[in-house]
Structures are given as structure tokens and as C-alpha cells.
């Protein structure tokens, strides 16, 4: 066991548990549990968004993908970053004005249908569980490498910790764990990058000159086509990443943890700048892994690329630096899974339990109890699933989740806010079509043969990420469903919802 790593890990666990203890004393109502009482400032929420969004897929997966595939690995960074422009321009402020705690609130502001709210809650649970699986896979691999733990107990340790944070501290604890994680991640990665560049006489351009000689890909390393040989597949991936962010429940609810729309704008803008700086540093991490660790060694030790950054840290600074970087990665995973768990438990307790089962009359105490039980249940299921899924690069797993999010939630959310002729029937058609098509095409995609040995798709779908097919299908289903039920359009209600979404002021209809 790496004793230094153990000390770092214990320090992070103790620190986050202290944050949870502090937050638990401030969490006594559903508003505080679900949305931190909407008390965060724009900058604080921006840092929390970064903590919620920059996951193991970014810190470990993207750096590894750049190391193994060069230019194509950076496509993940581009998609993740550009997605925040869509969120800022089209989604963030209307969500803050229409929502209270969940994505279901936003849609219910226009379509107060119990079935639609229940369907939204179930989609949130489905997406959240898949997202948690990706993070737990990375956590298991990380703790196995650093502490010598078996994969299964490593996953269980992370699962238990995230459950404690959410059950006792709610959104307040989750937000501050994410803020601390962001500060650690950005400062730690920046110092790590300085060490890397110092090995090349502080000349970043030298790394570009040497990289083609250090990899079997040669000059092709700096050109597209190493990972995505099909331009349509690359376009499909980026569509999923760009539009998927605007449909991720754990990102959308962060718009509800501040007091007003200006704070939302400040949150998204500050998060975008911080993430842009981080994704630039992933280039240095990926190049450094190839140049310093060696391409063949990386491939031999971890063909998925997930451990490229810890291996680079060990090569540069031995046990101490590897333990420090791995501890940051561990904090990254903890922060993300906490955000996903709180989104899932809130959707179940607020949308399904309160508004569907109890028809809006559940007590605060009952909602808190249901939310905590839901957090335990979601965490348990995620742990069980992640134990069997540990072979694929986590960036790939997350990109598939983004495809589902972009196909299921984004079309409904966008049309709810902006299309006058949209109906509840159209929303249901879009959600079901997006879910069935995205999951169906993903099952038939080449990635399934990587996830499950012996599984053969028969070459029915050649795209690794089918977003280019499933997103238009969802919009088409929304259009068809709305046209077939056009007699259900309430244009006066749309005017009131649109006015509230863009101004934050309820229209006086008297």
C-alpha cells in the first residue's frame, strides 16, 4: 500500500466529512436539502458547477484519450466546453425562473401532468444511475492502483461515502464538497502542468515537436482520424456532448441553488472560464504522459488510458506526486457522484413521491425521509452495476450517457420553453422516443462488444455514438405528437409561461 496516498485519501475523507457535519446543521427543510436554500453566490455556484461537471471522464479519461489517440481525444474537451454556451444562451435563466427544485418543475410549469412529471423523474433516475456507474468505475480503478484494494471494496467505499454526504448534508454539503474539489483540482493540475513543462525547458511548443516521434502514430497523432475514423461518428459524438449537458439533471438543478437570474448567468460564465482553462491543461497532461511515461508502457499498463495521469505523476515525482494527483482525482469523483445522487434523490422525493403519489400534499418531514431513502437506494444500485462494468474508458461511458440526455431531456426542455404549439402529448412522445431510440441504438453500437465480452451487435449500427440519429428522432416525435394533439394547445398559458421564463415575473392574467 502507498502510505502517502493513504494519508492524502484519509485527509480528503476527513475534510469532506467535516463539511458534511457543518452542512447537516444548516439543513432542516426541503428547500435547504434540495437547493441549499438558494443561498450560493454566482461565483460559488460556478465553482460548484465545475465540481459537478469535471468528472473522472475529464480528469482521467480525456487525458488518457489524448495520450493514446492524440487530436481525437481533445474532441471530448471541445464538446464538453461548447455545451455551456448552449446552456448559457438557451436554458439556464428559464430553468431558474420556472423551476424550484427539479427538471420536473420546469416542465410542469407548462404541462402540469402527473404522468409527465413521473416520466421526467424516472428519466432523471436512469441517467443519474448510469452517470454514477461511470464515476464508480474510475474510483475502483484508482483505489486499486493506489491503495492495493480489490476493485469491489474500492467501489463500495466510494459508494458509502457519497451516500453519507447526501443523506446527512443534502445540497449544501454537496455544493461545498464540489467547491473544495474545484479549487484542489485546478490548483493541483496547474502545478502538475508546470512540472511537466519544466521538463522541456518551459517551452510548450517543444512538446508538439517531440510528440510525433514518441508515438507509433507519428505525425498523424496531431491530426484527426485516430479514434474517430468516420466524420459522421465524430459529429454525432459532439452533438451528444453539446446538447447533452443542457439535459443533465444534476447540472440543471445547479441553476436553482442561487437567488436570481443574474447569479445564474454569473455561475455559468465563471464555470465556463474555469473549465476552459482546465481543458487546455488536459493537452499538457496527455502529451506529458506520452513523452515522459512512454506510449508502449501506457498501453501495457492500462489499455483504457484511465490511469495515464497517475502513471505520469509517479514517473515525475514518485509516490508523493502520484498520491497527490490520485487524491485530487478521488476528490473529483466524490464531488461528481454527490451531485448526481442529490439530483436523483430529489427527483424521486419531490417529483414522484410528493407530486405523483401524494398529489402535492406530502409533509416536509416525509419528503426528507423519502429523499434520503432514495439516495441510499440509488447508491446501492449504482454500486452493484459498476462492479460489472470496469473495462471501458470512462470518457466513452459518459459520452454515451450524454447521448441519452441529449435525446430524452434536451428536446423537451427546449420546446417547453420556446415552442408555442408544443403539447404534453408531444413531450411524452419525445421523451419515450428519445429514450427507446438512444438506448436501442447504443445496445446495437460497437461499444457493447467492448462492455460485454462475447456480445456481438452483428454490425447493425456502425456509429459508436448515435446522437446524430436519436436527437432528430426525438424532435420529430415531439412535432408529430404535438400536431396530432394540437387541440390541447393553450396559447394563453404559453404566453404566461414564456413571460415568466424570460423575465422571472408572473404575468397578471386578470
N, C-alpha and C positions, 0 to 999 in steps of 0.2 A: 504493500500500500504506500502511496505517495503521502508522506506525513504532512508536507507543506500544503498539498491540495486539500487534505482532510481539515487542516486548520482554517484555510480560506472558506471551505464549504460550511464548516460549523459557524464561522463568523457571519456569513450571509444568512444562514438559517436563524441564528440568534437575533440578528438585526431585524429581519423581516417579522419574526415573532413578536418582537418588542413593538414594531409598528402596528401589528395586528392587535396587541393588547391595548395600545393607545386608542386605536380606531374603535375598538369594541365599546369603549366607554362613551364614545360620541355617537354610537349607532343605536338608537332606541325606537326609530319609526321606519316605516316602509320607504319614505322619501329619502331618508339617510342611507338605508340599506341598498336601495335600488340605484340612487343617483347622487350619493354623497351630499344630499341636501342642496344640490346645485350651488355649492359654495366655492368651487375651484375657480381661480382666475384663468384668464386666457392662456398665459404662459405656462402655468402649472398644468392645465389641461392639455396643452400642446405637447409638453414633455410626457404626460401620461399616454397620449395617443401614440407617440413614438415607442414608448414602452409596451404598449398594447400591440403595435403593428410589426416592429422589427423583431422577428421571431428567430427561432433556430434555423428556419429556412433562409433567412437573410444572413445571419452571422456565420453559420456553419455551411449551409447548403449552397448559397450563392458563391461564397469564396471558393468552395470546393469545385463548383461547376466551372468557374473561371479558370481555376488551376488545371482542370482536366480538358476543358473544351475551348478555352480562350474567349474570343469575342462573343460567341453564342451564350456563354454563361452570364454575360452582362445584360442580356435581354431581360432577364428576370428583374434586375435592378431598375431598368428603364420602365418596365410595365408597372412595378410597384410604385415608383415615384410619380409618374404621369397620372396615375389613378387619383392622386389627391387634387389635381386640377379639376377633374370631373366632380369630385366630392365638394370642393370649394364653390364652384360656379353653379352647380345644379341642385345639390342635395342638402348641404349642411344647414343652412338657415331655415328652409322649410321644415326640416325634421325638428329643429329646435322649437319652432313656432307651433307645430301640430302635435308633437309628441310630449309625453310626460315621462314614461319610463322605458318603453319598448318600441320596436318597429311596428308591432300590432297596434299601438296607439295612433301612429301616424296614418296607417291605412284605415283604421276605424273612424278617424276624424271625417272621412268622406263616406265610407261604407261601414256602418255600424252593424255588421253581420256577425253573429256568434260563430258561424261556420268558418267564415273567412279569417276571423281572429284566431280560431283554433288551428286552422291550417297554417297560418303565419307562425304560430308558436311551435308547431311540430317541425316546420322547416328550420326554424332557429335552432331547435334541439339537434336536428340531423346535421346541420352544417357545423355547429359547435362541437359535437362529439367527434366528427371527422377531423376538425382542426386540432382538437386536443390530442388525438391519436398521433398526428404528425409531430407535435412537440414532445410527447412522451417517448416516441421512438428515438428522437435525438437525445433526450435526457438519459435513456437507458444506455445508449452507446457511449455517452460522455462519462457517466459514472463508472461504467465497466472499464473504460480506458484509464481513468484517473485513480479510482479507489480500489480497483480489482474486484468490484462487486459483480455478481451474476446479473444478467440483463433483467430478469423478472423482479428481484428485490429492488433493483435500482429504479425501475418504473414505479413500483409500489411506494417507494419513499417520496418521490416527487408527487405522486397522486395524493398521498396522505397530507403532505404539506399544503398543496393548493386547496384542498378541502378545508383545512383548518383556517386558512386565511379568509376564505369566502364565508364560511359558516359563522365565524365569530366577528369578522371585521367588515363584511359587506363591501360596498363600492368604495368607501373611504379607505379601508386598508388596501384594497386592490389598487386604487389610484396612487397612493404613496409608495407602494412597492414598485409600481411602474415608473414613477418619477425617479426614485433612487436608482433603479435599474438603468434608466436612460443616462443619468449622469455617469454612472460607472462604465457603461458601455461606450459612450462617446469619448470620455477622457482616457479610458484604458486602451481603446482601439487606436486613438490618436498617438498615444505614447508608443504603442507597439509599432505603428507605421513609421514613426521617427527612427526607431531601432532598425527597421528593415531598410529604409532609405539610406541610413548612415553606412550600411554595408556596401553601398555603391557610390561612396563619396558624395552623398547628398544630391545626387543627380538622378532625378526621376526618369529622364529620357534614356539614361543608360540601361535601365531595366527593359525598355522597349527594344533596344538594340540586341541585348543578350537573350531575350526570351525565345526568339525563333531558333536559337542554337541549343536551347535547353530542353526542347520537347520534340518528340518524333513528328509532330505536326508541322514543324518548320515554320516558314513564313505564313502558312495557312492559319497558324494559331491566332494571328491578329485579323483574320478575315472571317466572315460568316460562312456557315455551312458545315461546321464540325459536329454540332449537336442537332441542329435543325437543317436537315438536307432538303426539306421541302419548304419553299417560301410560304405556302398556304398554311402549313403547320405552325410556322413562326408567327404569322399574322394571327392565327387562331389563338395561340398562347397569349399574345399581347392584348387581344380583345378581352380575353377572360380576366387577365390581371387588371386591366384598366377599369373595366366595368364591375368586376367582382368586388373591389373594395367598397364601392357605393352600395353594395348589398350585404356586406358582412355585419351581422347583428352586433358583435362586440365592438366594432368601430362606430357604428351609427349611434349606439347609446352613449358614447362619449360626448355627443353633441348636446346631451341632456344634463350634463354634470356642471354646466356653467349657468349663470343667471340670465343671459340675454344673447341676442344675435351678434352684437359686436364682439363679445367674448368668444363666440363660436368662430367668427372669422379670424380673430387673433390666434385661436387654438390651431386651426388648420394651416394658417400661413406659417406660424412658428414651427409646427410639426414638419411641414414640407421642407423648410430650410435645413432643419436638423437632419432629416432623413437624406436629403441630397448630399450633405457633407459625409454622412456615413456611407452611402452607396459609392461615393467616389473612393473611399478608403478600401472598399472591398476589392477594387482593382489591385491596389498595393498588396493586399493580403493574398490574393490569388497568384499574382506574379511572384511574390516572395516565396510562396510555397513551392513553386516550380523551380525557381532559381537556387534556393537555399536547401530545401529538403531533397529535391530531385523528383522528376516526373515518374520514373520507374519505381522509386521507393514509395511514393504516394499511392500509386496504383496497386502495389503489392500489399501494403498495409491496410488500405481501405479503398476498394474499388468504387464505392459510392461517392467518395470525396467529402463525406461529412466531417471527417477528423483532420482535414488538411490544416486548419488553423491551429489546433492544439499541437500537431506534429511540428509545425513551423515554430511555434513558441518553444517547444522542447529543444529543437535544433539550435535556436538562437540563445536561449537562456537557461537551459536545463530544467530541472524540476520546478524551480521557483517561478519562472516565467510561464511555464506551461500550466502550473497550478493557478496562477493569477488569471490567465486568459480563460481557462476552463471554468473558474469561479464566475467570471463575467458571463460566460455562455450559460452557466447554470442559473444565474440571476435572470438572464434573458428569458429562459424557458419558464421559470416560475412566474414571472410577471405576465407573460402572454397567457399561460393556462389559467391564471387567476381571472384575467379579463374575460376569457371565453366561458369559464364556469359561471361567473356572475351574470353574463348575458343569458345563458341557458336557464339558470335557476329563476331569474327574473321573468323570463318569457313564460315559464311554466306556472309560476305562482301568480303573476299579475294577469297574464292573458288567459291562460287555460283555467286555472283554479278560480280566480276571482270573477272574471267576466263571462266564462262559459259555464262552469259547474255551479257557481254561486250567483250567477246573473248580476254581478256587480255589488253584492252585499256582504262580502267576506270582511271579517274584522281584521285590524292591523296585526293583532297577535297571531291569528290563524295564518295570514299571508306570510308572516315572517317564518313561522314554523314550517309551512309548506315549501318556502323558498330554500330553507336550509336542508330539508329532506331531499329536495330536488338536486341540490348541489352534491350531496353525498351519492345519490343515485347516478347522476351523470358522470361523476368522477369514477365511480366503481366500474361502470360500463366502459368508459374510455380506457381504463387500465387493462381490462380484460381483452379488449380489441387490440390494443397496442402491443401486447405480448406476442401476438402472432404476426405483426407487421413491422419487420425491422430491417428489410433488405434494400429498400428503395431510398434514393436521395430525398431528403425531406423537402427540398425545394420543389421537387417533382410532385410529391404528395400534395403540398399546399397549392401548387398551380392547378391541380385537378379540383380541389375544393373551391378555388376561385371561379372555375368554370361553372360549378353548380350554383354558386352565389350569384354570378352574373346572369344566369339563365332563369333563376327562380325569383329572386328578390328585386334585382335592379329594374327590370321592365315594369313590374307592378308599382314600384315606388315612383319611378319617373312619370308614368302615365297617370297615377293617382294625383300627382301634383300639377301636371301640365295639360292633360287632355280632357277637354270638356265632355266629349262623348263617351268617355270610359265608364263602364258599369261594373257592378260587383260580380256579375257573371263572367265578364271579361277578365277580371282579376283572378277568379278561381281557375278559369281556363289557362291563363298564362302561368300561374303557379304550378298547376298539375302537369302541363305540357313541358315546362322548363325542368321540373324535377324528373319526370319519367324519361325525357329525351336525354338529359345530361347524364343521369345515372346509367341509362341503357347504352348510350354511345361509349361511356367510359368503361363499362364492363366489356365491350367489344373492342376496346382500343388495345394497342400493343403493350401498354403498361401493365395490363392484367397478367400477362405471361411472366412479367418480372416480379409482381407482387405474390403470385401464387405459382409455385413450380408445377409444371405439368399442365397448366391451363393454356389452352390453345384457342385463340379467337377465330382461327380459320381465315385470317386476312380480310374480314368483312369491313373493318374500319382501319384505314391506314393512318389517320391523324392521331397523334399522341394526345392532343388536347382538342376536343371537338367544339369548342366555343363558337367557332365561325358558323356552325350549323345550328347549335342549340339556342343561341341568343336570338337569331332571327325567327326561329320556330316559336319561341315564347312570345315575341312581339306579334307574330302573325296570329297566334291563338288569342291574344288579348284583343286584337282587332276583330277577328271573326266572332268571338263571344260577345263583344260589345255591340256589334252590328246586329246580331241575332236577338239581342235583348235591348234594343235601342229605346223601347217604350219605357224602360226603367230609368232613363237618364233624368236626373233632377238638376236642371241648369241653374236654378236659383241657389241650390245648396252648393253647387260647384263654385259659383261666384263668391259665396261666403267663405268657403274653404280656401280658395285661391287668394282672397284678400288677406285672410289670416296667415296663410303660408308665407306670403311675401312682405307683410308689414308687421305681423305679430299682434295685430289689433282685430278683435272680433267685430264683425260688421253688424251694425244695428239694422235689423230687418223689419222693424216696425214702420 
